[in-house]
Amino acid sequence: MKMMWYSKKWVSVTVHAVAWIALFLLPFLLRTSYSNNQQRSSPSIGTGYVYFYSVTCLFWVGFFYLNAFLLFPQFILKKKLLLYVSAQVLFIAILFFLHWIFFLLLVSDRSFMAVNFFLFNLFPYLFILAASTAYSMILDKIQNDKLVQEKENENLKTELSFLRSQVSPHFMFNVLNNMVALARKQSAQLEPSLIKLSSLMRYMLYEADEDKVPLEKEIEYLQSFIDLQQQRFGKNVKLNVSINDTDRNYDIEPMLLIPFVENAFKHGAGLVEDAQIDIDLRAKNNLLQFSVRNKYNRGTEEIKDKTSGIGLTNAKRRLNLLYGKNHTLLINKNGCWFTISLQLNLH
């Protein structure tokens, strides 16, 4: 998956650098604004004090990342509160010692006072501690969410692979049954049917493993399947197919539409009076509209084999996984008609 620009390392480093610079320049900006509002300018800040302040800022930056990436995760998250408090006390002691050393080296116009150290560093310490703790917790939450999302994605990929693996055997089972029926009738349509079957198998072997295929190829596959069924049933089923008003320059998941057509032939032919199947496919303006309706015999219960129901159940699950709220599937029984209407957002 392509990394978003805001997730790149250099963006994170830049944001952190800008935030630190803005934070540490704030006292000078406020001092300048205050001085401009006074009749007399405040005493100028010595160069030594600026250096001392800069070194102190580096200490706070180090403390922020030390607490965020080491102290908080290693001690608080592992419920080692005493060690965490001890580490904080140790840091303050080290900071006091370094403050004293650098103050003596860089600031010559005033003397170091311990009281001033605690007075001027208590608020920055609490602020940096709280900010780094919050930052560590946010990073931990993001990492956990990412792991959960990756696990869910892997589970979805596994389930989709399983569902797709069911489509081809289920389809082949039905098509081979058709071939057996043609062979028993010694039909002249057996040879062209086998040729069509060969093209379908080629599609399943070389195209169906892709995440997406051109809609053009899916339509060709769909048309070949319809031709096979038409050769089998002939005039026993009135077939109306409309796939003309279609922009074929879209991509779609392979073998996504075939279960609905397969279901129509399975339940809309045979022991059905005046059998009729209507298939309509349109794709324009990033919207695919697909409808299949067939007559069915309400008074006749078909003997269902073990594979009955795999096709539609499989298709529904794949649509939910792949499109979620970007699809609408309506299944309706009205009188002697069974209708499936599907809308997909292809954008």
C-alpha positions in Angstrom: 0.0 0.0 0.0 1.3 3.5 -0.9 2.4 5.5 2.1 0.5 8.8 2.6 2.7 11.9 2.4 1.9 12.8 6.0 3.1 9.4 7.2 6.6 9.9 5.8 9.6 10.2 8.1 10.8 13.6 6.8 7.3 15.1 7.4 7.3 13.9 11.0 10.8 15.3 11.6 9.9 18.6 10.0 6.8 19.0 12.1 8.7 18.2 15.3 11.5 20.6 14.5 9.0 23.4 13.7 7.1 22.8 16.9 10.2 22.9 19.1 11.5 26.0 17.4 8.2 27.8 17.9 8.0 26.7 21.5 11.5 27.8 22.5 11.3 31.1 20.6 8.0 32.0 22.3 9.7 33.6 25.4 11.7 35.9 23.2 8.7 36.9 21.1 6.7 37.7 24.2 9.6 39.6 25.7 9.9 41.7 22.5 6.1 42.4 22.4 6.2 43.4 26.1 9.2 45.7 25.6 7.6 47.5 22.7 4.7 48.4 24.9 6.9 49.9 27.6 8.3 53.4 27.7 11.7 52.1 28.6 13.2 49.0 27.1 13.9 46.1 29.3 17.5 45.2 30.0 19.1 43.4 27.1 19.8 39.7 27.4 23.4 38.7 27.4 24.9 36.3 24.9 26.0 33.9 27.6 22.4 33.6 28.9 21.2 32.9 25.3 23.7 30.1 25.1 22.6 28.8 28.5 18.9 29.0 27.5 19.7 27.1 24.2 21.5 24.3 26.1 18.5 24.1 28.5 16.2 23.7 25.6 18.2 20.8 24.3 17.9 19.2 27.7 14.1 19.5 27.5 14.0 18.0 24.0 16.1 15.1 25.2 13.9 14.6 28.2 10.7 14.7 26.0 11.9 11.8 23.8 13.6 9.9 26.6 10.3 9.9 28.5 8.2 9.2 25.4 10.2 6.3 24.0 11.9 4.8 27.0 10.8 5.8 30.5 7.0 5.7 30.0 6.8 2.6 27.8 9.3 0.6 29.9 8.1 1.6 33.4 4.5 2.9 33.3 3.1 0.5 30.7 4.8 -2.4 32.5 3.5 -1.2 35.9 6.9 -0.3 37.3 5.8 2.9 39.0 8.6 3.0 41.6 11.3 2.7 39.0 9.6 5.4 36.9 9.5 7.8 39.9 13.1 7.0 40.6 14.1 7.7 37.0 12.3 11.1 37.2 14.1 12.0 40.4 17.4 11.0 38.8 16.7 13.1 35.8 16.0 16.2 37.9 19.2 15.6 39.8 21.2 15.4 36.6 19.5 18.4 35.2 20.3 20.4 38.4 23.9 19.4 38.2 24.2 20.3 34.5 22.3 23.5 35.0 24.8 24.5 37.7 27.8 23.6 35.5 26.6 25.4 32.4 25.4 28.4 34.3 28.8 28.9 35.8 30.4 28.5 32.4 28.1 30.7 30.3 26.5 33.2 32.6 29.0 35.5 34.3 26.9 38.5 35.4 24.8 36.7 38.0 25.2 33.9 40.5 23.5 30.5 40.4 20.7 30.0 43.0 19.1 26.6 43.6 15.8 28.2 44.4 15.7 29.9 41.0 16.4 26.5 39.4 13.3 24.9 40.8 11.2 28.1 40.4 12.0 28.5 36.7 12.1 24.8 35.7 9.1 23.3 37.6 6.5 24.4 35.0 8.6 23.4 32.0 9.3 20.0 33.6 5.6 19.3 34.3 4.6 20.5 30.8 7.2 18.5 29.0 6.4 15.4 31.1 2.7 15.7 30.4 3.3 16.3 26.6 5.7 13.4 26.2 3.5 11.1 28.1 0.5 12.0 26.0 2.7 11.7 22.8 3.8 8.2 23.9 0.2 7.1 24.6 -1.0 8.4 21.2 1.9 6.6 19.4 1.0 3.4 21.3 -2.7 3.8 20.4 -1.8 4.4 16.7 0.5 1.4 16.6 -2.1 -0.9 18.2 -4.8 0.3 15.8 -2.4 -0.3 12.9 -1.7 -3.9 14.1 -5.5 -4.5 14.5 -6.2 -3.1 11.1 -3.4 -5.2 9.5 -4.8 -8.3 11.2 -8.3 -7.5 9.9 -6.9 -6.9 6.4 -5.1 -10.2 6.5 -8.3 -11.9 7.7 -10.3 -10.3 4.9 -7.7 -11.3 2.3 -7.8 -14.9 3.6 -11.6 -14.9 3.5 -11.8 -13.4 0.1 -9.3 -15.9 -1.2 -11.4 -18.7 0.2 -14.6 -17.3 -1.3 -12.9 -16.9 -4.6 -11.6 -20.4 -4.5 -15.1 -21.6 -4.1 -16.4 -19.8 -7.1 -14.5 -21.7 -9.8 -15.2 -25.3 -8.5 -18.9 -24.4 -8.0 -19.2 -22.9 -11.5 -17.3 -25.9 -13.1 -19.6 -28.3 -11.3 -22.6 -26.8 -12.9 -21.0 -26.3 -16.4 -19.8 -29.9 -16.4 -23.3 -31.0 -15.6 -24.4 -29.1 -18.7 -21.8 -30.9 -20.8 -23.1 -34.3 -19.5 -26.6 -33.3 -20.5 -25.5 -32.3 -24.0 -23.5 -35.5 -24.4 -26.5 -37.7 -23.4 -28.5 -35.9 -26.1 -25.7 -36.4 -28.5 -26.2 -32.7 -29.3 -24.3 -31.0 -32.1 -23.8 -28.2 -29.7 -21.4 -30.2 -27.6 -18.3 -29.2 -29.6 -18.9 -25.4 -29.6 -19.9 -25.7 -25.9 -16.5 -27.3 -25.2 -14.8 -24.4 -27.0 -16.7 -21.9 -25.0 -15.8 -23.8 -21.8 -12.2 -23.7 -22.8 -12.3 -19.9 -23.0 -14.0 -19.7 -19.7 -11.4 -21.9 -18.1 -8.7 -19.8 -19.6 -10.2 -16.7 -17.9 -10.5 -18.5 -14.6 -6.9 -19.7 -14.7 -5.2 -16.5 -15.9 -7.5 -13.7 -14.9 -9.5 -14.7 -11.9 -6.5 -14.6 -9.5 -6.1 -10.8 -10.1 -7.5 -8.4 -7.6 -9.4 -6.6 -10.4 -9.9 -7.1 -14.1 -11.2 -4.8 -16.9 -15.0 -4.8 -17.0 -14.6 -5.7 -20.7 -13.1 -9.1 -19.8 -15.8 -9.8 -17.2 -18.5 -9.0 -19.7 -16.9 -11.4 -22.2 -16.8 -14.1 -19.6 -20.4 -13.4 -18.7 -21.5 -13.6 -22.3 -19.7 -16.9 -22.8 -21.5 -18.4 -19.9 -24.8 -17.1 -21.2 -24.0 -18.6 -24.6 -23.3 -21.9 -23.0 -26.6 -21.9 -21.2 -28.5 -20.8 -24.3 -27.0 -23.8 -26.2 -28.1 -26.1 -23.5 -31.7 -24.9 -23.1 -32.4 -23.6 -26.6 -35.9 -22.4 -27.1 -37.0 -23.8 -23.7 -36.0 -20.6 -22.0 -36.8 -17.1 -23.4 -33.6 -15.1 -22.8 -33.4 -11.3 -23.0 -29.9 -9.9 -22.5 -29.0 -6.2 -22.6 -25.3 -5.3 -22.2 -25.1 -2.6 -24.8 -25.4 0.7 -22.9 -22.1 0.1 -21.0 -18.8 2.0 -20.6 -16.4 -0.9 -20.4 -13.4 1.1 -19.3 -13.8 0.3 -15.6 -12.2 -2.4 -13.4 -14.1 -4.9 -11.3 -13.4 -7.9 -9.2 -13.3 -11.1 -11.3 -16.3 -13.5 -11.3 -18.4 -11.1 -9.2 -21.5 -11.1 -11.4 -21.6 -14.6 -12.6 -23.2 -16.2 -9.5 -26.4 -14.1 -10.1 -26.7 -15.3 -13.7 -25.9 -18.8 -12.7 -28.6 -18.7 -10.0 -31.1 -17.5 -12.6 -30.5 -20.4 -14.9 -30.4 -22.9 -12.1 -33.8 -21.9 -10.7 -35.4 -20.3 -13.7 -35.1 -23.2 -16.2 -36.3 -26.8 -16.1 -39.6 -27.3 -14.3 -40.8 -23.7 -15.0 -43.7 -22.9 -17.3 -42.8 -20.3 -19.9 -39.3 -19.9 -18.5 -37.8 -16.5 -19.0 -34.6 -14.8 -17.9 -33.9 -11.1 -18.3 -30.3 -9.8 -17.8 -29.5 -6.1 -17.9 -26.1 -4.6 -17.4 -25.2 -0.9 -17.5 -22.0 1.0 -16.4 -21.8 4.8 -16.7 -20.7 7.7 -14.6 -18.8 5.4 -12.1 -22.0 3.4 -11.4 -22.6 -0.2 -12.4 -26.3 -1.3 -12.5 -26.9 -5.0 -12.9 -30.2 -6.8 -12.7 -31.2 -10.4 -13.3 -34.7 -11.7 -13.0 -36.2 -15.1 -13.8 -39.5 -16.9 -13.5 -39.6 -19.6 -10.9 -42.1 -22.3 -10.0 -43.4 -21.6 -6.5 -45.2 -24.9 -6.3 -42.3 -27.1 -7.1 -39.5 -27.7 -4.6 -36.3 -28.6 -6.3 -34.1 -31.3 -4.9 -31.2 -29.3 -3.7 -27.7 -30.7 -3.9 -24.9 -30.0 -1.3 -23.6 -27.0 -3.3 -27.0 -25.3 -3.4 -26.8 -21.7 -2.1 -23.0 -21.4 -2.4 -23.2 -19.0 -5.3 -25.5 -16.3 -3.9 -24.2 -16.5 -0.3 -20.6 -16.3 -1.7 -21.5 -13.3 -3.8 -23.2 -11.4 -1.0 -20.2 -11.9 1.3 -17.7 -10.8 -1.4 -19.7 -7.7 -2.0 -19.8 -6.8 1.7 -16.1 -7.3 2.0 -15.1 -5.5 -1.2 -17.6 -2.7 -1.4 -19.2 -2.3 2.0 -21.5 0.7 1.8 -20.6 1.4 -1.8 -23.0 -1.2 -3.1 -26.7 -2.0 -2.9 -28.0 -5.5 -3.4 -31.8 -6.1 -3.5 -33.3 -9.5 -3.8 -37.0 -9.7 -4.3 -39.7 -12.3 -5.0 -42.8 -10.9 -6.6 -45.4 -13.3 -7.9 -43.6 -15.8 -10.1 -40.6 -13.5 -10.6 -37.3 -13.7 -8.7 -35.3 -10.5 -9.1 -31.8 -9.5 -8.1 -30.7 -5.8 -8.5 -27.2 -4.7 -7.9 -25.6 -1.2 -7.9 -21.8 -0.8 -7.5 -19.9 2.5 -7.1 -17.0 1.9 -9.4 -15.1 5.1 -8.6 
